[in-house]
Amino acid sequence: MSAAFVDLATLREAAPEWADLCARAEPNPFAEPAFLLPLLGYERPRRLAFALVRGDDGRLIGFAALILPRIGLARVWMSPYAALPAVAFDRAAAPQALAALCALLAPSRLAGLVWRQVETTGPYGAAARSLNPLCAGSTRRAALRLAGPAAFDAGLNPKRRAKWARQARKLATLGRLDEAAGAEAVAAFFEVERKGWKGARRTALADDPARLAFAQSALQNFARAGRLDALALRLDGAAIAAGLVLIAGDRAFYWKTAYDEAYAETSPGVQLTLAHSRRLAAAPGLALVDSCAGEDHPMIGRVWGDLLAFEDVALGLRPEGGRALSIWLALARAKAAAREGLKRNVLALRGRR
């Protein structure tokens, strides 16, 4: 077994076997070349390195994009545009591939490797536990386990379902409601997102030509493979909500959603999510939808009752390095806490003004 760093050109050349690896890994569209290669054309943080791990037979069994500082903690890279970090290990060889990756980093001055968002019940969680990690944090987010449209509706809170039905009837009085899918829905998403608060902050995907090019390229890659499910809700032909779902293996990922805030009192975002949930529940071969949302999200958590649990794990690179890893991890926690405190203070000042 061998692990090595490669440059971006070599990584591009390895895209076919990298895609094959992702099909054998935990479902994660954000680690696939279909998503990452377009993203790297737009966003490439400093000190980003790419590692490939091969088995004794030469087959690719691991890929990771890493942030490598000179000292301290390496990190598996997780883009702000991704809901999972950029890492893929063959499920049948995940412990060995992860150990080889850590061995690749061991000669450096780094104290450890931090791997965020490791699903605790999956093969990656088992692989991480085999190396006796330290816990660097934990989180949960909403998910939807699929068992057909009828089961989805039966699982909704009755009071909320009645409220959403009233809002849907009110929305229907404003004009002709219909749905659009495919390329029309993708275009609708860019339009609706730009109208909202992200557009006001100039952070919508369509607000920057390079960012838009990344998103369009990635979405086209998934659409060509039949792994994009885009849906828009329209009122008199104008989009009022839209969502983009990426599919990997037996999972769907609710990557992006947006709604027109002018219709907020009728909850078009919820109406779209209900429609999209029923659509995905009827799709063959899907078992779960990951919300890709933050913990305790105020909308999706009321619609979907299931949860996915994740841990941020810190892995030592050398048997004698446990103390150094603990110290660097404590420093990282203190820095994150200070950053979060500053963020709260800034938001409080903005609120008072």
N, C-alpha and C positions, 0 to 999 in steps of 0.2 A: 504494500500500500504506500502511496506517495501523495504528498500535498505540495503545491507550488503556487507562487504568485505569477499572474500573467497580466499583460497589458490589455488595453481595451480592444486593440486590433485582433489579438489572439482570442479574446473572449467572443468577439463577433464571429470569428471563424468557427468557434466551438458551439455556435447557437443551435444547430440541429441536435447534437448529443446533450446539450444543456436542456433543451426543451424535452427530450426523452427522459432525462433525469427528473425534471419537474413532474412528469406523468407518474413517476414512481415514488414521489415524495408526498408529504402532507400537502393537501390542496392549498396553494398560495399563488394567486395570479400575479402578485406584486414581486415575486422572485423569478418570474418567467422572462425569457428574452422578448416576448411579445409586448411586455409592459416596460421592462427595465431598459432595453436598448433605446426606445424613443425618449424615455425619461432622461437618460444620460446625455442625450443631445441637448437637453434644456438645463438640467441640474447636475452638477458634479461637484460635491463639496471637497474642500481641501483634505489632503491626506487619505483619499479614498483608494483602496487597493482591492484587487479581485483575486480570490484564491479558488483553485480547483483541486479536488481530491479524487484520486483514481485508485481503484482496487488493484489487486495483484494481476488481474487479467487485463488491465488497461481501461476497463469500463469506468465512466464517470459516475462517482457515487456521492459527490459533494460539491457544492458551490456556495460561496459567501462573498458578499461585498462588505468590506471592513473599513472603519475609520481607525487609522493607526497613528496616534500621537507618538512623540519621542519617548515619553515616560508616562507612567500611570496606567490607565485602563484602555485597552482596545474595545471597540464596540462594533457589533453587527449593525450595519447601516440600515436605518429605517427612514425613508423619505417622508416629508410632510404630506406627500400625495399618495402615500401607501398606508394601508391599515395593518400590515404585517412587515417584519424586517426582511431584507433581501438575502435569504438563505434557503437552501434546498439540500436535503440529505435523502438518499435512498432509504425508504422505511426499513428495508431488510438489513441495512448496514449502517444505520444512523449512529450507534455508539462508536463504531470504529472510525467512521468518517469524522465525527466530532473530535475524537481523540487525536486523529491525524492533523486536524486543523490546529488544535492547541499545541501539538508538538512543533508545527511549523512556526508558531509564534514564540516558543520557549526560548530560543537563543537571544531574543530581543531584551531590551531593558524594561519591557512592560510587566506589570504585576498580575494582570489577568485579562479576561475577556468578558464583557457584559453582553448578554443576549436577551433582548427585551421580547415581551409578548410570546413567551413559550407556552403553548396550550398544555395545561397540567396533565390532562388525561390522555394525551396523544403520544405517539412514538418519540417525538422530540423531547417531551417532558421526561420520558424514561431514559433517553440517551443522556440528557443533562444530569439526571440524578445518579447515573452510573459514575460520574466524575465528582461526586460530593460537592455540589455547588453551594454558594451562599445565596440567600434570597436578597435581591436588591429591590424588591417591590412586587406588588400584585395588583391585579385589576380584573374586573368582569365587564362584559358588555352583552347587550341584548342579542338574541338569536331566535330563529324560528325553525323548529324541527318539523319537517314536512310529512304529512300523512293524508294529503288530499284536501280539496277546497272545503268540503263539509266539515272536516275535523278542524280546519283553521277557524271557520265561523263559530263552531261549537265552543272553541277555546277562548273566544273573546269575552271580556267582562260584559254582562248583560246591560248594565246601566250605560257604560260607555258605548256599546253597540247601538243602543237606542238613541243616544245623543248624536252619534256620527250619522245615523240614518236621518235624523231630523235636519242636520246640517247639509246632507246630500240632497234632501228634498228642497231645501232653501236654495242651494246652489243651482238646482235644475230650473228654478223659477226665473233665473237671471238670463237664460238663453239655452241654446242647444248644446248639450254635453256629449262628447264622444272621446274616444281614445285613439292614439296613433302609436305605432310601434316602428322599430327599425330606424332607418336613417332619418325619417321625419322626427322621431322622438329625440334622437341625438341632437339635431339642430335646435329643437325646442328647448332642450336642457340648456344649451349655451345661451339661448335668448333669455330664458327665465332667470337663470343664475345671475346674469348681468344686470337684471332689473332690481335685484334684491340688495341686502346689506353687503354682500361680497362685492357687488358692482360699485357700491358707494365707497368701499375701501380700496377699490382697484385690485382686488385679489381674486376675482372671478377668472375662470380658465380662459375665457375669451378676451380678457382685458390686456393680455400680453401676447403678441404674435408668436413668440417662441413657445410659450406655455400652451397656447392653443394648438400649435403644430404637434407638440408632444401628445396632447390628449387625443387629437384626431387620429394620429398615427397608431397609438395604442388601441383605440377603439376600433379602428379599421382592421387591425390584426386579429382582434377577438371576434369581430363580426365575420371575417372571412372564414374563421375556423368554426363558426356556428356557436360561439361561446359568449356572445353579447346579447343581453335582453334589455332593451331600452323601451320605456313606456312613457307616454305623455298623456295628460288629461287636458282636453281643450274645451273652451267655451266659445261658441259661435266661431269656431275655427282658429281661435287664438289660444296658445298654450298658457295654462295657469299653473301647471305643476309637471315635473318630469323627473325620471329616475334612471340611473345607469347601473346595470347589474353585470358583473363579470363572473364567468363560470369557470371553475377549475375542479376537475374530477366530479365528485358527487355533491359539491358545495357551490352555492351562489354567494356572491359578495356584493352587498348593496353599497357600491362604491360612492356614488354621488346622488344627491337628490336636492331639488330646489322647488320653490313655489312662489307665486305672485302674491306679495304681501297685501296688495289691494283687496284681496278676497279672504283675508286672514280669519274673519269671523265665521267662515264656513269651512275652515280647516282643509284647504285643497291638498296640502301636503299629506295629511292623514288619509284623505279620500284616495289619493294616488297610491299610498302605501298599502291600503286595504286591497285595491284593485291589483297591484303588483304582487301582493302576497298570494292572492287567489290564483293568479296566473302562474306563479312559480310552483305553487302547491299542485297544480295540474300537470306540470312538466315531468316527463318520464326521466328517471335516473337521478333526480335530485333528492338529497336527504336532509339538507340543512341550509339555511340562509344566515350568513354572518352579517350583522348590521353595519360593521365597520365604524360604529359610533363610539363616542366616549362613554365612560361609566355613568350610569344614572341619566342617560339622555332623556330630556323631558317629553319627547314625542314617541320615539320608537319603543321605549320601555313600556308604554301604555298599550301598545298594539301587539308586541311580541312578548310572550311570557317566559321564554327560555333564556338561559344564560350560558355564556362561554367563560371559563376561568383561565386566566393567564398569570404567569410569573415572570418577573425579570430575574434572570439568574446570572451570577458572577462566578466564573470558572477560573481556578488557579492554573497557572502554566507550568509550575514546578512544584514537586512535593514539599520543598522547604519554604514555599512562598506564601503560606497561609496568613501570616501576620501582616505582611506587606499588602496583600489583597484586602484584608479587613480595613487597614488604614486608608488605602486609596478609596475604598467603597464608602467609608465614613465621610471622607472629604467630598466625594461626589454627592452624597446625600445632603451635606450641609450647603453645598453650592446650589443644589436644586431647590432646597428650602428657602434660601435667601432670594433666589430668582423668583420663586412663587410669591414670597412676601412682597417683593418690589412690585410685581405685577398687580397684586391685590391693592396696594397703596395707590398705584397709578390709576387703576379703574375707579377707586373710591374718589380720588381727586377729580377725575372726569365727571363722575356722577354728581359731585357737589357743585361743579361748575354748570 
